[in-house]
Amino acid sequence: MAYAIRFHETGGPDVLRREPITVGDPGPGEVRVRHEAVGLNFADTYFRTGLYPAPLPAGLGVEGAGVVEAVGAGVTHVAEGDRVTYTGSPLGAYSTERVMPADSLIRLPHAIDCETAAAMTMRGLTAAYLLRRIHPLTPGDTILLHAAAGGVGLIVCQWAKLLGLTVIGTASTEEKAALARAHGCDHTVLYRQEDVAARVRELTGGEGVPLVLDSIGKDTVAASMASLRRRGLLVCFGTSSGVPPLDAMQLVIHGSLFVTRPALADYIAEPSERDALATELFGHVAAGRIGIRVNQRFALDDAVAAHRALEAGRTTGSSVLIP
C-alpha cells in the first residue's frame, strides 16, 4: 500500500507520522511518479518546525527521483517509463508515490541513477546558481564557504576547482574538514574553535574575499561580514543555526557590503534557466568531474531518526530516504 510521511502539527521530529495514502490517476498537466529515492534536506526541518509555514496537515519533502508510471493529458516532455528527478515541487516527496505537476520534472541521463539524483538535485542546482549566476567570479578568486562538508558544500568545493577558484571552507570538526579537503577545498577552518575572519585575512594577504557562501546563519554571520573585502557579497542561503540578525550599519562598517538571501526557486522558476543549470550539473556528474556520494541512507519509515541525525549535525554530504 502507498504511504507518505505527514505531520498534523509543527514541532520536533516526533510529529512526523506514516500514513496510508490513495494515489489516483494524473489529471491534465500531471504525472504519477513512483519514488526510488527521496532527498533529505535541512530545509525539510523548516517546514516541520513551522519556520516555513504550510497548511496543516501537510506532507513533507520537495526532492525525489523515480519512474513515471502514468501521464495526464497535455504532458509531452516526459513519458511513461522515464526516469526523472525534481526539486521545489509542492510538499509531498516523503512518499512511495505521488501525483504531481509534470512541469517540475527533469529527465535523468542514463549515467545518473535515482539515488544519486535524489541526493544531488536540490544541492547540485543550489551549487550551480551560487557559482554560476549569483556573482561574477573569475579564475584566481578566493571564496569563503561555510559548512564545506555539507551536501551543497562538497559539490561547491569540486565545482569551484573546475572554475579555477580557491576555496576557504569552514567545518565544525576535523573529520568534516578532512572530508572537505578531500573534495577540493584548499584551506579549512574549524569555525567553532578558530577565528574565521582572522584566518581568512591571513590567507588573503589582509584583503578578504569577494564572496561568502553562508548556509549556517546566526552563528556565522558576524565572521562572514568580517571576512569580506570592500564591497563584497554575503550570500545567506541557509539558516541551520537560526535566522541571522542583519544590522545595515554593519554593512557600512565592514566596507559597503552587499547581502542577499536567495532561494533556489527564484533561480529555476523559468524552465529554460532550470534546464541550463541542470544540463551543466548533470554533465559534470555524468563525466565524473563532480562526484556525488550518498553518505547516509535512511528508510522512509525512519524519517524521525533521519531528522534527528540531520539536526544534531551527525550527517555529512548528501542523505536520502529509501521507500
N, C-alpha and C positions, 0 to 999 in steps of 0.2 A: 504494500500500500504506500502511496506517495505521502510524504510528510514534510513539514517545514519547522524551522525553529522560529518561534514568535515570542513577543513579550506584551503583556497587558498593562504593565506599569513600568515606570522608569526606576532605575536603581542599579545595584551591583549585578555581577554575573548570574546570581541565583534567580533573577527574574526571567531568564530565558527558559522556554518550555518547548518540548517536542509536541507537535500537534498533527494529527492526520489531516490531509487536505484533499479536495477533489479538484483535479486539473481537467478543465474542459478542452474543447477544440478552439483553436485560434480564430479570432474574428478578422475582419479586414485590416491589413497592415500589421498583423500579429503573427507570431510563431510559437510553437511549443518546443521547448528545449529540455532535453534530459541531461542533467549535470553529471559530468565525470569528476569535476573538482570545483571547489569554491574558494575564492580568495579570502584570506583572513587579514583584515586591515585595522590599524589603530582607529581609523575614523569610525569603524563599526561601533566602538565603545561610546563615541559621542552621541549616536542615536540612542543607544541603550540607556545612557545616563540622563538623556534629555538636553544635553548641551546643544545638539541639533534637534529641534522639535520635529515630531512625527505624530500624525493622528494615531491614537491607540484604539484597539490593539494593532500591532504592526509586525510585519516581517522584518528581517534584518539582512544586511549584506547587499553590496552593489557590484560585485565582481564574480564572474563564473565562466566556466568553459565546458562545452559538451557537444552534443549532437542534436541537430534539428530533426525533430520527429514529425512535425506537421507544419504547413504554412497556410496562412489565410489568404483571402483574395487580395490581389494587388501587390503581393510580395514578389519581387523579381531578383533581388541581389543575393539571396540565399535560397537554397532548395533543400528538400528532404534528404537527409543523409549527410549534409555538410557539417564539418567540424567548425565550431565558432567560439569566439570569446567575446566578452563585453565588460564594460565598466561604466558606472554612472547612470545606470538604468534605475527605474523605481525600486525601492527596497523589496527584498524577497529572494536574494540569491541563496540564502541559507535554506535550501530545499532540494529535494531529489529531482524535481522537475517543475517547470512553470510555464505559463503563457505570458508573453512579454512583447513589447513593441519591436518589430523587426529592424527598425532604423538603428537600434542600439548595437546590432551585431556586426562583428568584424570576422571575416572568414580567415581561418588559420592556414598558413602554408603547411605542406606535408612535413617539413622538417621540425615543426614545433608541436609537441604533444599537449594534451589538455591540462595536465598538472603544471607543466611549465607555463602555459598561457595563464592559468588562474593565479599563479604565483607572481606574474610579472606584468599583466596588462595595465592595472592601475599604477603600479610602481614604475613600470617602464615608460608609460606615457607621461607620468609626472616628471621623471628624469628628462624625458625628451623636451618638454616645454621649458623646464628650468634651464637647460643648457642651450636650447636651440631657438627659443622665442622670447625669453623674458629680459635679456640684457645682451648687448653686443660683446662677445668675447673673442679675443684673438690669441693665437698660439703664443705661449710665453706668459700669459696671465696667470696669477695665483688666486685661488678662491678658498674661502673657509666653508667647510661642510660639517654641520653638526650631525650627530648620530650617523657617523660614516659607516658603521657596521649594520645599519638597519636595511630594510628591504629596498628603499629608494637609494640610500647611501651607497650600497655596494654596486648598484647599477651606475650611479653618477660617477663613482671612482673610476670604473672601467671606461665609460664613455668619455670622461674628461681627458683620459690619456690619449684617446683617438683624436681629440681636438687639440692636443699639444698643451694642455693646461697643467699647472701644478696644483695639487690638492693638499690642503692642510685639513685634516679630519679630526673631529673630537669623538671620544668614546667614553663610556663610564667605567670600563675595566680594561686591563692589559690584554685579556683574552680577546675582547672585541676590537681593541686597537690592532692586534696582530692580524685579525681577520680582515680589517680594512686595508692594512698594508699589503696583504696577500692579493687584494683585488685592485691594486694600483695606487692606493693612497700614498702620497710621498712623505708626509710628516703626520704624526698623530699626537694628540694632546689629551690627557685624561682630565676632562673638564671639571670633575668633582674634586680633583687634587691639585691641579695646576692653574696658574693664572693664564687663561686662554689668550687674552689680549696682549699680554706681555710677550708670550711665545710667538704670536703672530707678528708682532712688531720686530722681534728678533729675527724671524725667518724672512722678513721682507725688507730688511735694512731700515726699519723705522717707519716705512711708508704706510703700511696697512694694505688691505686687499680691496679690490673694486667691488667685490660681490660676496655676500654672506648668505648661504642657504641654511635657514634655521627652522627645523621641524620640532624643536623642543619647547620653545616659547618662554614662559615666565622665568625659568631658571637660567636662561642663557641670553636673554635679550640685551642685558647691560654689556656683557662681554662681546656680543655681536657688534653693537654700535661702536664700542671702543676699539674694535679690530678693523674697522673700515677706514679707508683713506678718504681724503676730502672728496665730497660729492659721490661717495659710494652708495651702493644699493643694498638694503637689508630686505631679504625675501623671507617673510614669516609664513611658511607654507604648512605648518603644523603646530599643534599646541599640546604635546604629550605631557608637559608639566603644568599646563594651565595657560589661560589667555594672558599674554604679556601686557603690562601697563605701558602705554606709549605716551611720553611727555614730549610735545612738539618742540619745546625748548632744548631738549637733549639732542635733537637732530641738528640744531644750530650749533650747540656747544661742540659737537663732535665733527663739525666740518660741513654743514649744509647737506646733510644726508638725505637720501630718499628711502622710503619704506613702502612695501606693498604686501598685502595679504591676499594672494591669489588662490583661485580654486581651479582644479583641473577642468571642471565642467565648462568654464569660460574659454578654455583653450582647445576644446574638442567639440564645441557646440555646432560648428559648421562641419558637415560631413567631409568636405574637401580638406579642411585643416586636420581633422582627426585621421583621415586616411593617409595624409602625408607623413604625419608623425608616426603612425603605426607602421607604415611601409619602411621608414628609416629604422625604427626599432627592430622590427621583425627581420630585416635584412642583416643587421648586426648580430642578432641572436642566432639566426639560421646559419650564418657563416662562421660562428664560433668566436667572433670578435668580442662579444659580450656574453659571459656565461651566467646562467640563472640556476642557482642551487635552491632546492626546496629543503630548507634546514629543519622544518618541523611539519609533521603530518598529524592531524587530529581527525578522528572520526567525526562526522557531522553531529552524531549523538553526543559528542563530548564538547559541545560548544561552550559550556560553562567553564570547563577546565581550560579550554583554549583561551578564553577571555581572561581568566585569572593569570595564566602564564604571560599573556601579552601585557597586561597592566603591571605585572611585577617585574618587567624587564628581563624575563627569562628566555626570550626568543631572540634570534639573530637572523638577519636576512629575511627571506620570504617564508611564509607559512600557508598551508592550505588545509581545508576541511574536505574530507572524502566521504561522499554519501554512501 
